[in-house]
């Protein structure tokens, strides 16, 4: 008998087909967002699950799923999983690192440039039929070239963002849990390691690419926003909760910073409605990894992990190796 798995969200049909070769698959192509009791009911008796960041697999849920052996998260971030609880229950967990680095770094630049150069704000104005003459001071923004780029979270994606700054002749400063090697720093456009405070005070553009955890909750709050230059832009493509959205809304409204580009929000998709009242913010619906090729690669990566884990092989992206028994 094939092991039973749940694919918790809609996915490329070829992934369902691929996994059906190995497993008895229950899918969710209607893309219903399960409540916690619904998810529990769907997962009862399943040995594996392929899920996304919208599924919360916490200790309470895991305690009721003795058959579950493997959780394959289709995301590099895994703050939706209680990893210690997975480990305590002998449940393997995996994520999808690397396959999305370059696409996500591309998007960081799309968001930064749209924000600093007021792309969406001016487009909305044009679409509203307000463009009747050119003016010397219409939609003046901040330069990207020659500016100082501050990156908080200098993992694989942060380094890919930094590499792209070479073409804009930028100076890069970064802050991270640990300092990179000299070689990594030179490859990342000679990025200079600084404290969070120095980064916030000196950067013209700040990009957040750090993982979410209780330690990184509200890394950017009212105090940090006050440290930033009034001309600065802030880009968050990491996770909602890294920025205190209420504090950011106040800072944007009072022009304590110039603008923000946000791909992630606290309580997304129900983000704070006041963002919609602000002109100096660019809002996107958590799409940093959303290129056709990368989303397919992420789905296949999650499938690879699930297939390996439920076939007594070590999943390539196992997050809790202590659990693996051959
Ligand atoms: C995912 C992401 O698409 O990988 C991550 O951590 O934030 C995105 O690339 C999203 O989380 C869906 O799981």
Boltz pocket constraint, residues with backbone or C-beta under 6 A from the ligand:
constraints:
  - pocket:
      binder: B
      contacts: [[A, 51], [A, 52], [A, 53], [A, 54], [A, 74], [A, 75], [A, 76], [A, 77], [A, 78], [A, 96], [A, 100], [A, 237], [A, 238], [A, 286], [A, 288], [A, 289]]
      max_distance: 6.0
